[in-house]
Amino acid sequence: MYLPLAILSTENLRHNVAVIRRQIRNNVQIMVMVKANAYGHGIRSTSLRLDGLVDYLGVARIDEAIALRKCGVKTKICIMQGVYDQGSVVTAACNNFDLVVHNLEQIHCLDVPLPRKVNVWLKVDTGIGRIGFQPSEALCVYQKLQSCAGVGDIILTSHLACSEDRDNAMNSRQMKIFAEIASDFPGKKSIANSGAIFNFPESHYDIVRPGISIYGISPIDNKSSENLDLKPVMTLMSKVMSVRDMPSGSTFGYGARFTSTKAMRVATIAMGYGDGYPRTAVDGTPILIKNKMCPIIGRVSMDMITVDVSGVHNIQSGDLVTLWGIGLPIEKVAKFTHNIAYDMLSAVQLRVIFNWA
Ligand SMILES: *Cc1c(COP(=O)(O)O)cnc(C)c1O
């Protein structure tokens, strides 16, 4: 049996943290986003490797934060969607979780006796339009939070909609709104995700929140990961299950999407959309086999992919192949799948074997 394998590099993870550190001023803190199972890399194993190396870990929901404390992670954890009941506020205070507060119901939940104060992140919607208070409400909400006995530090936060695109007018619009609130806000401030860390130094404020860049993927539209000195943390691999010489006129995959117009040597790979490889990959999507880029032919199945390996010498069953990662940036594969690296990484399934080096 050949199993898909995700090889994960501790060295590259640490390297990428250092790259982000070089982008920011000395006194700026780093929150690494580990939501969505650390973008598919494994939330516990990734967070344990970041523990003590960064200032905060960011998760979406409280169950993720609890899982991290249970496996021994000591770093401060911020829950980016906050919590919705008083019991969870108590849990947060006991476990040193910071809470994002984005609506009034959440503020009412803070009105509960706590063993110690909880830090809250006041979320303002500057234009992404998902959650948060209106800019005009920020001051009033700040005063409300200050009057809550259980509230410790109050941190101002917002999120950018278009940070990957330096020229998008949304960025200056959102940053201007944020700067106006920030100018008379006494606490710490945070708005920058990976794209903004590289594109907009003026957005760094006190805490930056990199996600995708920590996993080694370029957050910028027109710059590659090599360009930014980021190195892939995950290399997704599998093995050749079968090699066959097929005559011209053969058809491949569901829907017989591809028909060969010449004789071809074709390898079938033990990987499919059931493992998280995108079914949307078109003919020609590259797979790295023995240092050669080989094009996918035919539709990706649940457990198999067919590849034209006519150009590869001495190929045989059991040979390792790279779907993305070292040698084949996921950004490059994404272009052939009508998808983005974020979605592809967080779609990797648990039946893939994860192995940290
Ligand atoms: C996911 C997330 C980030 C990280 O974004 P990247 O583009 O992966 O760097 C930052 N802030 C918030 C609020 C997020 O939800």
Ligand as a Chemical Component Dictionary entry (heavy atoms), coordinates in Angstrom:
data_LIG
# 
_chem_comp.id                   LIG 
_chem_comp.type                 NON-POLYMER 
_chem_comp.pdbx_formal_charge   0 
_chem_comp.three_letter_code    LIG 
# 
loop_
_chem_comp_atom.comp_id 
_chem_comp_atom.atom_id 
_chem_comp_atom.alt_atom_id 
_chem_comp_atom.type_symbol 
_chem_comp_atom.charge 
_chem_comp_atom.model_Cartn_x 
_chem_comp_atom.model_Cartn_y 
_chem_comp_atom.model_Cartn_z 
_chem_comp_atom.pdbx_ordinal 
LIG C1 C1 C 0 -6.251 34.222 9.276  1  
LIG C2 C2 C 0 -6.047 35.583 9.819  2  
LIG C3 C3 C 0 -4.823 36.239 9.691  3  
LIG C4 C4 C 0 -3.659 35.677 8.886  4  
LIG O1 O1 O 0 -3.818 35.943 7.520  5  
LIG P1 P1 P 0 -2.695 35.506 6.452  6  
LIG O2 O2 O 0 -3.148 36.099 5.184  7  
LIG O3 O3 O 0 -2.701 34.011 6.422  8  
LIG O4 O4 O 0 -1.408 36.042 6.955  9  
LIG C5 C5 C 0 -4.672 37.464 10.325 10 
LIG N1 N1 N 0 -5.698 38.023 11.019 11 
LIG C6 C6 C 0 -6.893 37.419 11.138 12 
LIG C7 C7 C 0 -7.986 38.091 11.911 13 
LIG C8 C8 C 0 -7.115 36.187 10.547 14 
LIG O5 O5 O 0 -8.309 35.611 10.662 15 
# 
loop_
_chem_comp_bond.comp_id 
_chem_comp_bond.atom_id_1 
_chem_comp_bond.atom_id_2 
_chem_comp_bond.value_order 
_chem_comp_bond.pdbx_ordinal 
LIG C1 C2 SING 1  
LIG C2 C3 SING 2  
LIG C2 C8 DOUB 3  
LIG C3 C4 SING 4  
LIG C3 C5 DOUB 5  
LIG C4 O1 SING 6  
LIG O1 P1 SING 7  
LIG P1 O2 DOUB 8  
LIG P1 O3 SING 9  
LIG P1 O4 SING 10 
LIG C5 N1 SING 11 
LIG N1 C6 DOUB 12 
LIG C6 C7 SING 13 
LIG C6 C8 SING 14 
LIG C8 O5 SING 15 
# 
